[in-house]
């Protein structure tokens, strides 16, 4: 499986609770934080929930 790099680009302040919790579950705490996760359907679903707050790219 591939990997995907997720970087938080915007603040979760004022967002919905599930979006804040999704960022925390992904391991993102503040703007500029980056995590590398396995490219699985569960992770893709989390990224799609907060797509307006993060930037993501596939990593080999």
Buried (B, 14 or more C-beta within 10 A) or exposed (E): EEEBEBBBEEEBEEBEEEBBBBBEBBEBEEEEBEBEBEBEEEBEEBBEBBEEBBEBEEEE
